[in-house]
Amino acid sequence: MPGHLIACDSDEKADDKAAIPPYKITHRDTSGNQREIEVQVDSAKSLRIIFDDVTKDLTDEAGYTVLINCSTGGSKAADNRLANGTYAVGNIGAAGTGLKDGEKKFEPVEGRTCPDKS
């Protein structure tokens, strides 16, 4: 029986991985109380799933800001921002974000498309 349960767990994890759209982390702060992570995607679909995947393994006490940008439609001066997210880890993260420890806030940017249609 224990082998069967392990197989189910593995299958569920494989299904979860398949549901996460491809993305690329283009910048990640690795120190400080406020950290920024920039993510690039090729589609505006499933942005919340991407945000949750990016933040799931963050354990350092800090306030994290996740910026999700489309790979097209931006310039050197301005990204084609699709969504912004914030995540608090620990008391330091809570103090820096205004969220409770472990709390997440996700906000898609209305009216944006990816790939960019302009």
Contact map, one row per residue, 1 for C-alpha under 8 A:
1111100000000000000000000000000000000000000000000000000000000000000000000000000000000000000000000000000000000000000000
1111110000000000000000000000000000000000000000000000000000000000000000000000000000000000000000000000000000000000000000
1111111000000000000000000000000000000000000000000000000000000000000000000000000000000000000000000000000000000000000000
1111111100000000000000000000000000000000000000000000000000000000000000000000000000000000000000000000000000000000000000
1111111110000000000000000000000000000000000000000000000000000000000000000000000000000000000000000000000000000000000000
0111111111000000000000000000000000000000000000000000000000000000000000000000000000000000000000000000000000000000000000
0011111111100000000000000000000000000000000000000000000000000000000000000000000000000000000000000000000000000000000000
0001111111110000000000000000000000000000000000000000000000000000000000000000000000000000000000000000000000000000000000
0000111111111000000000000000000000000000000000000000000000000000000000000000000000000000000000000000000000000000000000
0000011111111100000000000000000000000000000000000000000000000000000000000000000000000000000000000000000000000000000000
0000001111111110000000000000000000000000000000000000000000000000000000000000000000000000000000000000000000000000000000
0000000111111111000000000000000000000000000000000000000000000000000000000000000000000000000000000000000000000000000000
0000000011111111100000000000000000000000000000000000000000000000000000000000000000000000000000000000000000000000000000
0000000001111111110000000000000000000000000000000000000000000000000000000000000000000000000000000000000000000000000000
0000000000111111111000000000000000000000000000000000000000000000000000000000000000000000000000000000000000000000000000
0000000000011111111100000000000000000000000000000000000000000000000000000000000000000000000000000000000000000000000000
0000000000001111111100000000000000000000000000000000000000000000000000000000000000000000000000000000000000000000000000
0000000000000111111110000000000000000000000000000000000000000000000000000000000000000000000000000000000000000000000000
0000000000000011111110000000000000000000000000000000000000000000000000000000000000000000000000000000000000000000000000
0000000000000001111111000000000000000000000001001100100000000000000000000000000000000000000000000000000000000000000000
0000000000000000011111100000000000000000000011001100000000000000000000000000000000000000000000000000000000000000000000
0000000000000000000111110000000000000000110000000000000000000000000000000000000000000000000000000000000000000000000000
0000000000000000000011111000000000000011110000000100000000000000000000000000000000000000000000000000000000000000000000
0000000000000000000001111100000000000011100000000000000000000000000000000000000000000000000000000000000000000000000000
0000000000000000000000111111000000001111000000000000000000000000000000000000000000000000000000000000000000000000000000
0000000000000000000000011111000000001111000000000000000000000000000000000000000000000000000000000000000000000000000000
0000000000000000000000001111100000011110000000000000000000000000000000000000000000000000000000000000000000000000000000
0000000000000000000000001111110000111100000000000000000000000000000000000000000000000000000000000000000000000000000000
0000000000000000000000000011111100111000000000000000000000000000000000000000000000000000000000000000000000000000000000
0000000000000000000000000001111100100000000000000000000000000000000000000000000000000000000000000000000000000000000000
0000000000000000000000000000111111100000000000000000000000000000000000000000000000000000000000000000000000000000000000
0000000000000000000000000000111111100000000000000000000000000100000000000000000000000000000000000000000000000000000000
0000000000000000000000000000001111100000000000000000000000001110000000000000000000000000000110010000000000000000000000
0000000000000000000000000000001111110000000000000000000000000111100000000000000000000000000010010000000000000000000000
0000000000000000000000000001111111111000000000000000000000000111100000000000000000000000000000000000000000000000000000
0000000000000000000000000011100001111100000000000000000000000001111000000000000000000000000000000000000000000000000000
0000000000000000000000001111100000111110000000000000000000000001111000000000000000000000000000000000000000000000000000
0000000000000000000000001111000000011111000000000000000000000000011110000000000000000000000000000000000000000000000000
0000000000000000000000111110000000001111100000000000000000000000011110000000000000000000000000000000000000000000000000
0000000000000000000000111100000000000111110000000000000000000000000111100000000000000000000000000000000000000000000000
0000000000000000000001110000000000000011111100000000000000000000000111100000000000000000000000000000000000000000000000
0000000000000000000001100000000000000001111100000000000000000000000001110000000000000000000000000000000000000000011000
0000000000000000000000000000000000000000111110000000000000000000000001000000000000000000000000000000000000000000111000
0000000000000000000000000000000000000000111111100000000000000000000001000000000001000000000000000000000000000000111000
0000000000000000000010000000000000000000001111100000000000000000000000000000000000000000000000000000000000000000000000
0000000000000000000110000000000000000000000111111100000000000000000000000000000000000000000000000000000000000000000000
0000000000000000000000000000000000000000000111111110000000000000000100000000000000100000000000000000000000010000000000
0000000000000000000000000000000000000000000001111111000000000000000000000000000000000000000000000000000001000000000000
0000000000000000000110000000000000000000000001111111100000000000000000000000000000000000000000000000000000000000000000
0000000000000000000110100000000000000000000001111111110000000000000000000000000000000000000000000000000000000000000000
0000000000000000000000000000000000000000000000111111111000000000010100000000000000001000000000000000000001000000000000
0000000000000000000000000000000000000000000000011111111100000000000000000000000000000000000000000000000000000000000000
0000000000000000000100000000000000000000000000001111111110000000000000000000000000000000000000000000000000000000000000
0000000000000000000000000000000000000000000000000111111111000000000000000000000000000000000000000000000000000000000000
0000000000000000000000000000000000000000000000000011111111000000000000000000000000000010000000000000000000000000000000
0000000000000000000000000000000000000000000000000001111111000000000000000000000000000000000000000000000000000000000000
0000000000000000000000000000000000000000000000000000111111100000000000000000000000000000000000000000000000000000000000
0000000000000000000000000000000000000000000000000000011111110000000000000000000000000000100000000000000000000000000000
0000000000000000000000000000000000000000000000000000000011111000000000000000000000000000100000000000000000000000000000
0000000000000000000000000000000000000000000000000000000001111100000000000000000000000000100000000000000000000000000000
0000000000000000000000000000000010000000000000000000000000111110000000000000000000000001111110000000000000000000000000
0000000000000000000000000000000111100000000000000000000000011111000000000000000000000001110111010000000000000000000000
0000000000000000000000000000000011100000000000000000000000001111100000000000000000000111100111111000000000000000000000
0000000000000000000000000000000001111000000000000000000000000111110000000000000000000111100010001000000000000000000000
0000000000000000000000000000000001111000000000000000000000000011111000000000000000011110000000000000000000000000000000
0000000000000000000000000000000000011110000000000010000000000001111100000000000000011100000000000000000000000000000000
0000000000000000000000000000000000011110000000000000000000000000111110000000000010111000000000000000000000000000000000
0000000000000000000000000000000000000111100000100010000000000000011111000000000011110000000000000000000000000000000000
0000000000000000000000000000000000000111100000000000000000000000001111100000001111100000000000000000000000000000000000
0000000000000000000000000000000000000001111100000000000000000000000111111100001111000000000000000000000000000000111100
0000000000000000000000000000000000000001110000000000000000000000000011111100000100000000000000000000000000000000011000
0000000000000000000000000000000000000000010000000000000000000000000001111100000100000000000000000000000000000000011100
0000000000000000000000000000000000000000000000000000000000000000000001111110001100000000000000000000000000000000001111
0000000000000000000000000000000000000000000000000000000000000000000001111111111100000000000000000000000000000000000000
0000000000000000000000000000000000000000000000000000000000000000000000001111111100000000000000000000000000000000000000
0000000000000000000000000000000000000000000000000000000000000000000000000111111000000000000000000000000000000000000000
0000000000000000000000000000000000000000000000000000000000000000000000000111111000000000000000000000000000000000000000
0000000000000000000000000000000000000000000000000000000000000000000000000111111100000000000000000000000000000000000000
0000000000000000000000000000000000000000000000000000000000000000000011001111111110000000000000000000000000000000000000
0000000000000000000000000000000000000000000000000000000000000000000011111110011111000000000000000000000000000001000100
0000000000000000000000000000000000000000000000000000000000000000001111000000001111110000000000000000000000001001000000
0000000000000000000000000000000000000000000100000000000000000000000111000000000111110000000000000000000000011101110000
0000000000000000000000000000000000000000000000100000000000000000001110000000000011111000000000000000000001111000000000
0000000000000000000000000000000000000000000000000000000000000000111100000000000011111100000000000000000001111000000000
0000000000000000000000000000000000000000000000000010000000000000111000000000000000111110000000000000000111100000000000
0000000000000000000000000000000000000000000000000000000000000011110000000000000000011111000000001000000111000000000000
0000000000000000000000000000000000000000000000000000001000000011100000000000000000001111100010001010011110000000000000
0000000000000000000000000000000000000000000000000000000000001111000000000000000000000111110111011011111100000000000000
0000000000000000000000000000000000000000000000000000000001111111000000000000000000000011111111000000111000000000000000
0000000000000000000000000000000000000000000000000000000000001100000000000000000000000001111111000000110000000000000000
0000000000000000000000000000000000000000000000000000000000001000000000000000000000000000111111100000100000000000000000
0000000000000000000000000000000010000000000000000000000000001110000000000000000000000001111111110000000000000000000000
0000000000000000000000000000000011000000000000000000000000001111000000000000000000000011111111111010100000000000000000
0000000000000000000000000000000000000000000000000000000000000110000000000000000000000001111111111111100000000000000000
0000000000000000000000000000000000000000000000000000000000000010000000000000000000000000001111111110000000000000000000
0000000000000000000000000000000011000000000000000000000000000110000000000000000000000001000111111100000000000000000000
0000000000000000000000000000000000000000000000000000000000000011000000000000000000000111000011111110000000000000000000
0000000000000000000000000000000000000000000000000000000000000000000000000000000000000000000001111111000000000000000000
0000000000000000000000000000000000000000000000000000000000000000000000000000000000000011000011101111101100000000000000
0000000000000000000000000000000000000000000000000000000000000000000000000000000000000001000001000111111000000000000000
0000000000000000000000000000000000000000000000000000000000000000000000000000000000000001111011000011111000000000000000
0000000000000000000000000000000000000000000000000000000000000000000000000000000000000011110000000001111100000000000000
0000000000000000000000000000000000000000000000000000000000000000000000000000000000000011100000000011111110000000000000
0000000000000000000000000000000000000000000000000000000000000000000000000000000000001111000000000010011111000000000000
0000000000000000000000000000000000000000000000000000000000000000000000000000000000001110000000000000001111100000000000
0000000000000000000000000000000000000000000000010010000000000000000000000000000000111100000000000000000111110000000000
0000000000000000000000000000000000000000000000000000000000000000000000000000000000111000000000000000000011111000000000
0000000000000000000000000000000000000000000000100000000000000000000000000000000001110000000000000000000001111100000000
0000000000000000000000000000000000000000000000000000000000000000000000000000000011110000000000000000000000111111000000
0000000000000000000000000000000000000000000000000000000000000000000000000000000001000000000000000000000000011111000000
0000000000000000000000000000000000000000000000000000000000000000000000000000000000000000000000000000000000001111100000
0000000000000000000000000000000000000000000000000000000000000000000000000000000111000000000000000000000000001111110100
0000000000000000000000000000000000000000001100000000000000000000000001000000000001000000000000000000000000000011111110
0000000000000000000000000000000000000000011100000000000000000000000001110000000001000000000000000000000000000001111110
0000000000000000000000000000000000000000011100000000000000000000000001111000000000000000000000000000000000000000111110
0000000000000000000000000000000000000000000000000000000000000000000001011000000100000000000000000000000000000001111111
0000000000000000000000000000000000000000000000000000000000000000000000001000000000000000000000000000000000000000111111
0000000000000000000000000000000000000000000000000000000000000000000000001000000000000000000000000000000000000000000111
